[in-house]
Amino acid sequence: MKTLEHKNIKTLEHKNIETKGYGCFNVLMFSCFYASRRGATALVVVLIIGAASLIMAYGATLLGLGELNMSYTARQGGGAMAGAESCLEEALIRLKRSPTYSGGNLEIGEYSCIINISGSGDPYMVSVESSYGDYTKKIEAEAVFDNGIPYLDSWREVSP
């Protein structure tokens, strides 16, 4: 009697699924589906390969974004340095034209500079701070005149 009740409960719970032999299932109106270990293994392997590929693609994307950020920073920093060098040359030209030139604010294209000149003769101390976007570079130089022609005796980049 127990087995009949158990059998009846089992058939009531699974009205739409009927078992025919080992590993074959009739589901609704469809023909026999085989539950295969090879198919399950293949599915797991495909999922693992897909997950690994997704992780590698994500890592490559992050590396690409990091490189993009570094190149942007290098370009902006290089632009600020080019602006500082241009302003330093302009300061030397203005100092050559007028030995009393003491500096000021200067706009050259996209660069903005602040020029300060100290000293009253050889050597002149020239300080230039250039901004390009969010980046700033500062150069300090010693300028020496020889027969009215300015020469840089030394220069160095300092932190702004």
Sequence and secondary structure as in RCSB ss.txt:
>XXXX:A:sequence
MKTLEHKNIKTLEHKNIETKGYGCFNVLMFSCFYASRRGATALVVVLIIGAASLIMAYGATLLGLGELNMSYTAR
QGGGAMAGAESCLEEALIRLKRSPTYSGGNLEIGEYSCIINISGSGDPYMVSVESSYGDYTKKIEAEAVFDNGIP
YLDSWREVSP
>XXXX:A:secstr
 HHHHHHHHHHHHTSSEEE STTEEEETTS EEE  HHHHHHHHHHHHHHHHHHHHHHHHHHHHHHHHHHHHHHH
HHHHHHHHHHHHHHHHHHHHHH TT  EEEEEETTEEEEEEEE SSSSEEEEEEEEETTEEEEEEEEEEEETTEE
EEEEEEEE  
